[in-house]
Amino acid sequence: MNELHKQIADYERYQLDCSRRTFLKRSFAGLGGMALGHVMASAGASGMPHLISQGGVHFPAKAKRVIHLCMAGGPSQFESFDPKPKLDALHDEPFPESYTAGQQLAQLQGRELIARGSFTKFKKYGESGLEVSDLFPHTATIADEICVIRSMVTEQINHDPAHAFMNTGSILKGRPSMGSWLLYGLGAETQNLPGYVVMVSRGRDPDQPISARQWSSGFLPSRYQGVQFQSRGNAVHYIGNPEGVCQSAQRQVIDEVQRLNGMLRGEHADPEIDTRISQYEMAFRMQTSVPDLTDMSDEPEHIREMYGVKEIGDGSFASNCLLARRMLERGVRFVQLYHRGWDHHSNIEGLMTESAKLTDQPSAALVKDLKQRGMLDDTLVIWGGEFGRTPMGQGTGRDHHINAFSIWMAGAGIRPGMVHGETDELGYSTVKDPVHVRDLHATLLQQFGIDHSRFTKRFQGLEYRLTGVEPAKPVDGILM
């Protein structure tokens, strides 16, 4: 009987030794090494940025950093940067059916369409004669620094998918945002702060929420995702050590955690382990760098006044803009500032006036500040929403519109003091030089020296890129 038990035990041990899991574990030096090699080849050895590990960017870069001023909700182009005298003359009259037949509308589908003229006036500013509405008097002072694109088009007519499309070029979850693509390709110029930072401010009234998937790294390693800083109070929660824990003790804890992570990395070729290691180090360094970043006592009073900052860290767009400039100075690659409050289906006169007042001065101040510090030449500034608004009224407001809307850009090789593209006389469709969101992405990458068609990441057997598989091209007409 003892001999039988021994034979059974030997057989069970043999089955265990030959199991798939044991085989893979013991074959780590071979199969695991091959997998690690593949990861390192695609992500860059030792976390090196992808394009750098592949020999560098495709052509000389004009941009080093981006600040994306996201007017969440969709600002009306008719009260900002695209005046339409013919639409104003048609105010409160039936909107011509010839424009809308077979077209996609949001909440106005199937309703009687009434033209709505602008409640604002436009004037020409600067040597360029750029037309800006009276809701944006501060932006008017930088008319010769910005390029207004009036012919933007997108594919998504509802907020969350439209935000996703603007950020990732797709409405599917799990796709990397443009900030994550840039970090993956180029890395950051700082080791003490995240390379991609997001902040959110809002107006007084309820508005559309912003999903964290808008700054997700998708299928790229999570080290490339955006990090949200708080707009009010402390920018990062729990940045200090607990009471009774000194810096040296914290360093010892981090070292031990990293040692354990290193042991795990020796067994598994998982890029998320490298992410965990780098994020622990980043968190430790941020304990010093973030308080220095947010301590704005060294900012002169006239700079605070230029931005319209009433109180540092008060949650305002103005405070966020000033903090963002400090991030850019410290090597942060990509900063997104969302301001919620532009979804004006009703009371557009009151609500858009308020939103413009909260964002106009800081946006213009940011451009001026970057220029006076010699940073505008290699900083790309983008201002705009996820779509525009209809030339037809929706009660006392305007509905969502995807066929034509306006944004502006500045810096980093963008031709200043010009208008690109044109919409029809009622502002319903683009009639000259349309700029698709994918074209905007291609332009962004080109200013960083990246050929969008050659910048890819293999995932689940497919080659993905920010600009997708549909035709896309940089907007050469706005480039110097």
C-alpha positions in Angstrom: 0.0 0.0 0.0 2.9 2.4 0.8 4.4 1.6 -2.6 1.0 2.5 -4.3 0.8 5.7 -2.4 4.3 6.6 -3.5 3.5 5.9 -7.1 0.4 8.1 -6.9 2.4 10.9 -5.3 5.1 10.6 -8.0 2.4 10.8 -10.7 0.8 13.8 -9.2 4.2 15.5 -9.0 4.8 14.7 -12.6 1.5 16.2 -13.7 2.3 19.4 -11.7 5.8 19.6 -13.2 4.4 19.3 -16.7 1.5 21.7 -16.2 1.2 24.7 -18.5 1.7 27.1 -15.7 4.9 25.5 -14.5 6.2 25.2 -18.0 5.7 28.9 -18.7 7.2 29.8 -15.3 10.3 27.7 -15.8 10.6 28.8 -19.4 10.7 32.5 -18.4 14.3 32.9 -19.4 13.3 31.9 -22.9 9.7 32.8 -23.6 9.7 35.6 -21.0 12.9 37.0 -22.4 11.3 37.0 -25.9 8.3 38.8 -24.5 10.4 41.3 -22.6 12.4 42.0 -25.8 9.2 42.7 -27.7 8.0 45.1 -25.0 11.3 46.9 -24.9 11.4 47.1 -28.7 7.9 48.8 -28.8 8.1 50.9 -25.7 11.7 51.8 -25.7 14.4 50.2 -23.5 14.3 51.2 -19.8 11.2 53.3 -20.5 12.9 55.4 -23.2 10.3 57.3 -25.3 9.3 55.3 -28.3 10.4 57.7 -31.0 13.7 58.4 -29.3 14.4 54.7 -29.0 13.7 54.4 -32.7 16.2 57.1 -33.7 14.4 60.3 -33.1 11.5 62.4 -34.6 10.8 62.3 -38.3 11.6 66.0 -39.0 12.6 69.1 -37.1 10.1 70.0 -34.4 8.7 73.5 -33.7 6.8 72.6 -30.5 8.0 71.4 -27.2 4.8 71.6 -25.2 1.0 72.0 -25.5 -1.6 73.8 -23.6 -5.1 72.8 -24.6 -7.8 75.2 -23.3 -10.9 73.0 -23.5 -14.2 75.0 -23.6 -16.4 72.0 -22.6 -19.9 72.1 -23.9 -19.3 73.7 -27.3 -19.0 77.5 -27.5 -21.1 79.3 -30.1 -19.1 80.4 -33.1 -21.7 83.0 -33.9 -21.0 84.9 -30.7 -17.2 84.4 -30.8 -15.2 84.2 -34.0 -17.5 83.7 -37.0 -19.8 86.7 -37.7 -22.8 86.1 -40.0 -24.6 89.3 -41.1 -27.0 87.3 -43.3 -28.0 85.2 -40.4 -28.5 88.3 -38.2 -30.8 89.7 -40.9 -32.8 86.4 -40.9 -33.2 86.4 -37.1 -36.6 84.9 -36.0 -37.5 83.9 -39.6 -37.8 80.2 -40.8 -34.5 78.7 -41.5 -34.2 77.6 -45.2 -34.9 73.9 -45.6 -32.3 73.6 -48.3 -29.5 73.8 -45.7 -30.8 71.1 -43.4 -32.4 68.5 -45.7 -31.0 65.1 -44.7 -28.7 66.6 -42.2 -28.0 65.3 -38.6 -29.4 67.5 -35.8 -29.3 66.8 -32.1 -32.4 68.0 -30.1 -33.8 70.0 -33.0 -34.5 67.0 -35.1 -38.1 67.1 -36.5 -38.8 70.6 -35.1 -39.6 73.8 -36.9 -36.3 75.5 -37.4 -36.0 79.2 -36.8 -32.9 81.3 -37.6 -31.2 82.9 -34.6 -28.9 85.8 -35.2 -26.0 86.8 -32.9 -26.8 88.8 -29.8 -23.2 90.2 -29.9 -21.4 92.7 -32.2 -18.1 92.0 -34.0 -15.2 94.4 -34.6 -11.9 94.1 -36.4 -8.7 94.1 -34.3 -5.0 94.4 -34.8 -3.1 94.8 -38.0 -4.6 91.6 -39.2 -8.2 92.9 -38.9 -9.3 89.7 -37.2 -13.0 89.8 -36.4 -13.8 89.1 -32.7 -17.1 89.5 -30.8 -17.5 91.9 -28.0 -17.7 89.0 -25.5 -14.0 88.5 -25.9 -12.3 91.9 -25.5 -9.1 90.4 -24.1 -8.8 87.9 -26.9 -9.2 90.8 -29.3 -5.9 92.2 -27.9 -4.0 89.1 -29.2 -5.7 89.2 -32.6 -2.3 89.3 -34.3 -1.0 86.3 -32.3 -3.7 83.8 -33.0 -5.0 81.8 -36.0 -8.8 81.3 -36.0 -10.0 78.2 -37.8 -13.6 78.7 -38.7 -14.0 75.5 -40.7 -13.7 72.8 -38.0 -15.8 69.7 -38.5 -16.3 66.6 -36.3 -18.4 63.4 -36.3 -20.0 63.2 -32.9 -23.0 65.3 -31.9 -23.2 64.4 -28.2 -20.9 65.6 -25.5 -19.0 62.6 -24.1 -18.3 60.9 -27.5 -17.5 64.3 -29.0 -14.9 64.9 -26.2 -13.6 61.4 -26.8 -13.3 62.0 -30.5 -11.5 65.4 -30.0 -9.1 63.7 -27.5 -8.5 60.3 -29.0 -9.8 60.4 -32.6 -12.3 57.6 -31.7 -15.4 57.2 -29.6 -14.4 53.7 -28.5 -13.2 53.3 -25.0 -9.6 52.2 -24.5 -8.0 54.5 -27.1 -5.1 56.7 -25.9 -5.6 60.5 -25.7 -3.4 62.8 -27.7 -1.5 63.8 -24.6 -0.7 60.2 -23.9 0.4 59.6 -27.5 2.8 62.6 -27.2 4.3 61.3 -23.9 4.6 57.8 -25.4 6.5 59.1 -28.4 8.6 61.9 -26.8 8.6 61.5 -23.0 8.5 64.5 -20.7 11.1 67.1 -19.9 10.7 66.7 -16.2 11.2 63.9 -13.7 9.6 65.8 -10.8 6.1 66.3 -12.2 3.8 64.3 -14.4 4.3 64.9 -18.1 0.6 65.2 -18.7 -1.6 67.2 -16.3 -5.3 68.0 -16.4 -7.3 70.6 -14.4 -11.1 71.3 -14.5 -12.9 74.5 -13.6 -16.6 75.4 -13.9 -19.1 78.2 -14.0 -21.9 78.9 -11.6 -24.6 76.8 -13.2 -24.9 73.0 -13.6 -23.2 71.7 -16.7 -21.9 68.6 -18.5 -19.5 66.3 -16.6 -16.1 65.5 -17.9 -15.1 61.8 -17.9 -11.6 60.8 -16.8 -11.5 58.6 -20.0 -10.8 61.8 -21.9 -7.2 61.8 -20.6 -6.8 58.0 -20.5 -3.7 56.3 -21.9 -5.9 53.5 -23.3 -3.9 50.5 -24.5 -0.6 52.4 -23.9 1.1 51.8 -20.5 -0.7 53.7 -17.8 2.5 55.8 -17.0 1.4 57.9 -20.0 -2.1 58.8 -18.8 -3.0 62.3 -17.7 -2.9 63.1 -14.0 -5.7 65.3 -12.7 -4.7 68.1 -10.4 -7.3 69.7 -8.1 -8.3 73.2 -9.1 -9.4 74.2 -5.6 -7.1 73.9 -2.5 -4.2 71.5 -2.6 -3.4 70.6 -6.2 -2.6 67.0 -5.1 -4.2 65.2 -2.2 -2.0 63.7 0.5 1.2 65.1 -0.9 2.8 65.4 2.5 4.0 62.7 4.8 1.8 61.5 7.6 2.5 63.0 11.0 5.6 61.3 12.5 7.0 60.1 9.2 10.2 62.0 8.1 11.5 62.2 4.6 14.3 59.7 5.2 11.8 57.1 6.6 9.6 57.7 3.6 12.6 57.1 1.3 13.3 53.8 3.0 9.7 52.7 2.5 9.9 53.6 -1.2 13.2 51.8 -1.6 11.8 48.6 -0.1 8.6 48.8 -2.2 10.8 49.3 -5.3 12.9 46.3 -4.4 9.8 44.1 -4.2 8.5 45.6 -7.5 11.9 44.8 -9.0 11.7 41.2 -7.9 8.2 41.0 -9.5 9.5 42.6 -12.7 12.2 39.8 -12.8 9.4 37.2 -13.1 6.9 39.0 -15.3 7.5 41.1 -18.5 4.6 43.5 -17.7 5.0 47.2 -18.6 2.6 48.1 -15.8 5.3 47.0 -13.3 7.6 49.6 -14.8 4.8 52.1 -14.5 4.4 51.2 -10.8 8.1 51.7 -10.2 8.2 55.0 -12.0 5.1 56.3 -10.3 6.3 55.5 -6.8 9.5 57.5 -7.6 7.4 60.3 -9.2 5.1 60.5 -6.1 8.2 60.8 -3.8 9.7 63.6 -5.9 6.3 65.4 -6.1 6.3 65.8 -2.3 8.9 68.5 -3.0 8.1 69.7 -6.5 4.3 70.2 -6.1 4.5 72.6 -3.1 7.1 74.6 -5.0 4.9 74.6 -8.1 1.8 75.8 -6.3 3.5 78.4 -4.1 2.9 81.5 -6.2 4.2 84.0 -3.8 7.0 84.7 -6.2 4.5 85.8 -8.9 4.4 89.6 -9.2 1.1 91.3 -8.5 0.9 92.6 -12.1 1.0 89.0 -13.4 -1.8 87.9 -11.2 -3.8 91.0 -12.3 -3.1 90.2 -15.9 -4.6 86.8 -15.6 -7.5 88.1 -13.4 -6.6 85.8 -10.5 -8.5 86.8 -7.4 -7.2 84.1 -5.1 -4.6 81.4 -5.9 -6.2 77.9 -5.8 -9.7 79.2 -5.8 -10.8 76.8 -8.5 -11.1 79.4 -11.2 -9.9 79.1 -14.8 -7.7 82.1 -14.2 -5.9 80.4 -11.4 -5.5 77.3 -13.4 -4.0 79.2 -16.4 -1.4 80.8 -14.2 -0.6 77.4 -12.6 -0.4 75.8 -16.1 2.2 78.3 -17.2 4.3 77.3 -14.2 3.9 73.7 -15.2 5.1 74.4 -18.7 8.1 76.2 -17.4 9.0 73.1 -15.3 8.9 70.7 -18.2 5.3 69.4 -18.3 4.7 68.3 -21.9 0.9 68.5 -22.2 -1.6 70.5 -20.1 -5.3 70.4 -20.5 -7.5 73.0 -18.8 -11.2 72.2 -19.0 -13.8 74.8 -18.3 -17.3 73.4 -17.9 -20.2 75.7 -18.7 -20.5 76.2 -22.5 -23.6 74.0 -23.2 -26.1 76.8 -23.9 -29.4 75.3 -25.0 -31.1 78.1 -23.2 -30.4 81.6 -21.9 -27.3 81.9 -24.2 -27.2 85.6 -23.7 -26.7 85.3 -20.0 -24.7 82.1 -19.7 -22.3 82.6 -22.6 -21.6 86.1 -21.4 -20.6 84.6 -18.0 -18.5 81.8 -19.5 -16.7 84.2 -21.7 -16.0 86.6 -18.8 -14.5 83.7 -16.8 -12.2 82.5 -19.6 -11.4 85.4 -22.0 -8.9 87.3 -19.8 -6.9 84.3 -18.6 -6.7 82.8 -22.1 -5.3 86.0 -23.6 -3.0 86.6 -20.6 -1.6 83.1 -21.1 -0.6 83.9 -24.7 0.9 87.2 -23.7 2.8 85.7 -20.7 4.2 82.9 -22.8 5.3 85.4 -25.4 7.0 87.8 -23.0 8.9 84.8 -21.5 10.1 83.6 -24.9 8.0 80.4 -24.6 5.3 81.0 -27.2 7.7 80.1 -30.1 7.7 76.5 -28.9 4.4 76.2 -27.0 1.3 75.2 -29.0 -1.8 76.8 -27.6 -5.2 75.4 -28.6 -8.6 77.0 -27.6 -12.0 75.5 -28.4 -14.8 73.1 -27.7 -15.8 69.6 -28.8 -18.2 71.0 -31.4 -20.1 74.3 -32.2 -23.7 75.5 -32.0 -26.5 75.7 -34.6 -27.5 78.8 -36.5 -31.0 77.9 -35.6 -32.4 78.8 -32.2 -33.5 76.3 -29.5 -35.7 78.4 -27.3 -33.4 81.0 -25.9 -30.2 79.1 -26.9 -28.6 77.0 -29.6 -28.3 73.2 -30.2 -25.2 71.1 -30.8 -23.6 71.5 -34.3 -20.9 69.4 -36.0 -20.7 70.7 -39.5 -18.9 73.9 -38.8 -17.4 75.5 -35.7 -14.4 77.7 -34.7 -11.3 77.2 -32.6 -8.1 79.3 -32.4 -4.5 78.3 -32.1 -1.2 80.1 -31.4 2.5 79.6 -31.1 4.9 76.9 -32.2 4.9 77.6 -35.9 1.2 78.5 -36.3 0.7 81.4 -38.6 -0.5 84.3 -36.5 -3.2 87.0 -37.3 -5.2 85.0 -39.8 -8.4 83.2 -40.4 -8.4 79.8 -42.0 -11.5 78.3 -43.7 -14.9 79.6 -44.4 -18.5 78.7 -43.6 -21.6 79.4 -45.7 -23.5 82.7 -45.3 -25.7 81.3 -42.6 -22.9 79.4 -40.9 -24.4 75.9 -41.3 -21.7 74.2 -43.3 -18.0 74.5 -44.1 -17.5 75.7 -47.7 -13.8 76.3 -47.8 -10.8 74.5 -46.4 -12.5 72.1 -43.9 -10.4 71.0 -41.0 -11.4 67.6 -39.6 -10.5 66.7 -36.0 -8.1 64.1 -37.5 -6.4 66.9 -39.4 -6.0 68.8 -36.2 -4.3 65.8 -34.6 -2.0 65.4 -37.7 -1.1 69.1 -37.3 -0.4 68.7 -33.6 2.0 65.8 -34.2 3.7 67.5 -37.1 4.6 70.5 -35.0 6.4 68.1 -32.7 8.3 66.6 -35.6 6.1 63.5 -35.9 4.7 62.1 -39.1 1.2 61.0 -38.0 1.1 58.1 -40.6 4.4 56.6 -39.2 3.6 57.0 -35.5 1.9 53.8 -34.6 1.5 51.3 -31.7 0.8 47.6 -32.3 -2.1 46.3 -30.1 -4.0 43.0 -30.4 -2.6 42.4 -33.9 -3.4 45.8 -35.3 -1.3 49.0 -35.9 -3.1 51.9 -34.3 -2.4 55.6 -34.6 -3.9 58.8 -33.2 -5.3 59.8 -36.6 -6.9 56.5 -37.2 -7.3 54.8 -40.7 -9.3 57.5 -42.4 -7.5 60.2 -44.5 -5.9 62.9 -42.4 -3.3 65.6 -43.2 -1.6 68.5 -41.4 -3.3 71.9 -42.1 -0.4 73.4 -44.1 -2.3 76.7 -44.7 -1.9 77.7 -41.0 1.8 76.7 -40.7 4.7 79.1 -41.1 
